């Protein structure tokens, strides 16, 4: 899926050159030119802009509130694990190649922080505190009561991911319940799988 392939582009870029949005964008182009079967519209638009104009980051856009940037955050979270302040720079830097929207930015940072917190051994209660602090700042991400929407809109994605992350008790139950919600299941599964796996 585009989730996996774009994440691999980021991971390979970080391994090769450190964090470089320019290099990540170029790898996105190479992947895109291989004619993958599944490319989201916002990702397609951002990659086309880079190809045609050479601009790495797009302008802020209300239409960029999709979940495509969040689905590929795991490599950034892993690479920034030893240097937490780099998470925000890396998360937003990779996001703005295709998605320049405050809701997308906030989702990328939150998911990155949740992955990092889980990797360093924090309990689920600590992750829930982080999520709830984000929800206090961005009420659109409120996941209780859960409204049952699982679309490509980043708000619906975050509500779905957070709801099932905290309403389930194992990795398998979490991922299966999230994916079975339907909608943009590959992306919600990739995001919740990264957090629950960590």
C-alpha positions in Angstrom: 0.0 0.0 0.0 1.0 3.6 -0.2 1.3 3.6 3.6 4.1 1.1 3.6 5.9 2.3 0.6 6.0 6.0 1.6 7.1 5.0 5.1 9.9 3.0 3.6 10.9 6.0 1.4 11.3 8.0 4.6 13.2 5.3 6.5 15.6 4.7 3.6 16.2 8.5 3.2 16.9 8.9 6.9 19.4 6.0 6.9 21.1 7.3 3.7 21.3 11.1 4.4 19.8 11.9 7.8 16.6 14.0 7.8 16.2 15.7 4.4 12.8 16.7 3.1 14.3 17.2 -0.3 15.7 13.6 -0.4 12.4 12.3 1.0 10.4 14.1 -1.7 12.7 12.7 -4.4 12.2 9.2 -3.1 8.4 9.8 -3.2 8.8 10.8 -6.8 10.7 7.6 -7.7 8.0 5.6 -5.9 5.2 7.5 -7.7 6.8 7.1 -11.1 6.8 3.3 -10.5 3.0 3.6 -11.0 1.8 2.3 -7.7 -1.8 1.1 -7.6 -2.8 3.2 -4.6 -1.9 6.9 -4.2 -4.1 9.2 -2.2 -5.2 12.4 -4.0 -3.4 14.8 -1.6 -0.1 12.7 -1.8 -0.4 12.7 -5.6 -0.9 16.5 -5.7 2.1 17.1 -3.4 4.4 14.9 -5.4 3.2 16.4 -8.7 3.9 19.9 -7.3 7.5 18.8 -6.4 8.0 17.3 -9.9 6.6 20.3 -11.7 7.7 23.2 -9.5 10.6 21.8 -7.5 9.0 23.1 -4.2 9.5 20.6 -1.4 6.7 22.0 0.8 3.3 23.1 -0.3 1.4 26.1 0.9 -1.1 25.7 3.8 -4.3 24.3 2.5 -7.6 23.4 4.2 -7.9 20.5 1.7 -4.7 18.9 3.1 -6.4 17.6 6.3 -6.1 14.0 5.1 -4.3 11.2 7.0 -1.5 10.6 4.5 1.2 12.3 6.4 0.3 10.6 9.7 0.4 7.1 8.2 4.1 7.5 7.5 5.3 9.0 10.8 6.8 5.9 12.4 10.3 6.2 10.8 10.5 9.8 11.9 9.5 8.8 15.5 12.1 6.0 15.5 14.9 8.2 14.1 14.2 11.0 16.6 13.9 8.7 19.6 17.2 9.7 21.1 16.6 13.4 20.4 12.9 14.1 21.2 13.0 17.8 20.0 13.7 16.6 16.5 10.4 14.8 16.3 8.4 18.0 15.7 10.8 19.2 13.0 10.9 15.9 11.3 7.2 15.2 11.6 6.1 18.5 10.1 9.0 18.5 7.5 7.9 15.2 6.0 4.2 16.1 6.3 4.4 19.4 4.4 5.7 17.6 1.3 2.2 16.5 0.7 0.0 17.8 3.6 0.3 21.3 5.0 -2.5 21.6 7.4 -2.6 22.3 11.2 -4.7 19.3 11.9 -2.4 17.0 10.0 0.6 18.6 11.7 -0.9 18.0 15.2 -1.8 14.4 14.3 1.7 13.7 13.1 3.3 15.1 16.3 0.8 13.2 18.6 1.3 9.9 16.9 5.0 10.3 16.8 5.0 11.1 20.6 2.8 8.1 21.3 5.1 5.8 19.4 8.2 7.3 21.2 6.5 7.1 24.7 5.6 3.4 24.1 9.1 2.6 22.9 10.7 4.0 26.0 8.4 1.9 28.2 5.7 4.3 29.3 2.4 2.6 30.3 -0.8 3.0 28.4 -2.0 5.5 31.1 0.8 7.8 30.1 -0.1 7.5 26.4 -3.7 8.3 27.3 -2.6 11.4 29.2 -0.7 12.6 26.1 -3.6 11.9 23.9 -6.0 13.7 26.2 -3.7 16.7 26.5 -3.8 16.9 22.7 -7.6 16.6 22.6 -7.8 19.4 25.1 -5.9 21.6 22.6 -7.6 20.2 19.5 -11.2 19.2 20.5 -11.9 17.9 17.0 -9.7 14.9 18.0 -12.1 13.9 20.8 -12.6 10.2 20.6 -15.2 9.7 23.4 -17.9 9.3 22.6 -16.7 7.6 19.4 -18.7 8.5 16.4 -17.8 5.5 14.3 -16.3 7.4 11.3 -13.2 6.0 9.6 -12.4 8.1 6.6 -9.3 9.7 5.1 -10.1 12.9 7.0 -7.4 13.1 9.7 -10.0 14.0 12.4 -11.9 10.8 11.7 -8.7 8.9 11.6 -7.4 10.2 14.9 -10.8 9.6 16.6 -10.8 6.0 15.3 -7.1 5.3 16.2 -7.4 6.8 19.7 -10.7 5.1 20.5 -9.5 1.6 19.6 -6.0 2.2 21.1 -7.5 2.9 24.5 -10.6 0.6 24.3 -8.8 -2.6 23.6 -6.3 -4.6 25.7 -3.9 -6.3 23.2 -2.1 -5.5 20.0 -4.1 -8.0 18.0 -7.5 -6.8 19.4 -6.5 -3.2 18.8 -5.5 -3.6 15.2 -8.3 -6.0 14.3 -11.0 -3.8 15.8 -9.5 -0.7 14.1 -9.3 -2.3 10.7 -12.8 -3.8 11.0 -14.2 -0.4 11.4 -13.8 -0.2 7.7 -13.4 3.0 5.7 -9.7 3.9 5.2 -8.8 0.7 7.0 -5.2 0.4 5.7 -4.2 3.8 7.0 -6.0 3.6 10.4 -4.5 0.1 10.7 -1.0 1.3 9.9 -1.2 4.2 12.4 -2.7 2.2 15.3 -0.4 -0.7 14.5 2.7 1.5 14.8 1.6 2.8 18.2 0.3 -0.5 19.6 3.3 -2.4 18.2 5.6 0.1 20.0 
